[in-house]
Amino acid sequence: MDSERNLQESHQTSILFYSSMLNREGKIIQDLIEKLLPAGQVAICRTLVDLSHRLQKLQKNQPILVILISTKDELIDILSFRDLLFGFRLILILPDAAEETVALGHRLRPNFLTYLDSNAKEIEAVLEKILKSK
């Protein structure tokens, strides 16, 4: 399905998007990403195992990572393999702006940090700027 359709080798992937749930916010972000890039340049992960596996195969500084965190527990799980994230340009979307959540999010060293209830236009602007600088 999405995973198979969007599975591309590292030299073709421009954005790697992780969202465990395709809720309203996830769908908005996914649509926004797919609007910015031609087909085949977006890889989508729905599980942390898939995300970890793909990160291990990708070359550093290649794709932009857009990670949408649904829960604080999910954020804690991602922290367990944060070393795999270093070297990638990371847009991190947190579930809330609680002090502890934000502190944990910063441990991933994102280039841009925002929240589920934020304006998707901000994410679009950041993505466009990063893509232009590639």
C-alpha positions in Angstrom: 0.0 0.0 0.0 1.4 3.4 1.0 4.5 1.8 2.4 5.2 -0.3 -0.7 4.2 2.4 -3.1 6.5 4.9 -1.4 9.4 2.6 -0.6 12.2 4.1 -2.6 16.0 3.6 -2.4 17.9 6.3 -0.4 19.2 8.0 -3.6 15.6 8.8 -4.6 14.0 9.7 -1.3 13.9 13.4 -0.6 11.5 13.2 2.4 11.0 10.4 4.9 7.7 11.0 6.7 6.8 9.1 9.9 3.3 9.1 11.4 2.0 6.1 13.2 -1.6 7.1 12.7 -3.1 8.6 9.7 -5.4 10.9 11.7 -6.6 14.3 10.4 -3.3 16.1 11.2 -1.2 13.2 9.8 -3.2 13.3 6.6 -2.8 17.1 6.3 1.0 16.8 6.7 1.2 13.8 4.3 -0.8 15.7 1.6 1.3 18.8 2.1 4.6 16.8 1.6 3.2 14.9 -1.4 2.2 18.2 -3.0 5.7 19.6 -2.7 7.5 16.6 -4.3 7.1 14.5 -7.4 5.9 10.9 -6.9 8.6 8.5 -5.7 10.5 11.1 -3.6 8.5 10.6 -0.5 8.8 7.5 1.8 6.2 6.9 4.4 6.7 4.9 7.6 3.9 3.9 9.9 5.9 1.9 12.5 8.9 2.7 14.6 10.5 -0.6 13.4 10.1 0.6 9.8 11.5 4.0 10.6 14.5 2.6 12.4 15.2 0.1 9.5 15.0 2.8 6.9 17.2 5.2 8.8 19.9 2.6 9.0 19.8 2.2 5.2 19.7 5.9 4.3 22.8 8.1 3.8 23.2 10.9 6.2 22.2 14.4 4.9 20.1 12.9 2.2 16.4 13.0 3.0 14.6 15.4 5.2 12.9 13.7 8.1 9.4 14.7 9.1 8.4 12.9 12.2 4.9 13.4 13.6 4.7 12.2 17.2 1.2 11.1 18.4 1.9 10.5 22.1 4.6 11.2 24.7 5.2 7.4 24.9 5.9 7.3 21.2 8.4 10.2 21.6 10.2 8.2 24.4 10.4 5.2 22.1 12.0 7.3 19.3 14.5 8.6 21.8 15.8 5.1 22.1 17.3 5.3 18.6 17.9 9.0 18.4 21.5 8.4 17.3 20.1 7.3 13.9 18.5 10.7 13.5 21.7 12.7 13.9 22.9 14.1 10.6 19.5 14.3 9.0 17.5 17.5 8.7 14.6 16.9 11.1 11.2 18.5 11.3 9.6 17.3 14.5 5.9 17.6 15.2 5.1 17.0 18.9 1.7 16.1 20.3 1.6 19.0 22.7 3.6 22.0 24.1 4.0 20.6 27.6 7.4 21.5 29.1 8.4 17.8 29.5 7.4 16.9 26.0 9.3 19.9 24.5 12.4 19.0 26.5 12.3 15.4 25.3 11.7 16.6 21.7 14.8 18.9 21.9 16.9 15.8 22.7 16.3 14.7 19.1 18.0 17.9 17.9 15.4 19.0 15.4 16.0 21.7 12.9 12.4 22.8 13.3 10.0 21.9 16.2 6.3 22.4 16.1 3.1 20.9 17.5 0.1 19.0 16.2 -2.2 21.9 16.6 0.1 24.3 14.8 -0.5 25.8 11.4 0.5 23.4 8.6 1.6 26.4 6.5 4.6 26.8 8.9 5.7 23.3 8.1 5.2 23.8 4.4 7.3 27.0 4.5 10.1 25.2 6.3 10.1 22.3 3.9 10.1 24.6 0.9 13.1 26.4 2.3 15.0 23.2 3.1 14.2 21.8 -0.4 15.5 24.9 -2.1 18.7 24.8 -0.2 19.4 21.2 -1.2 
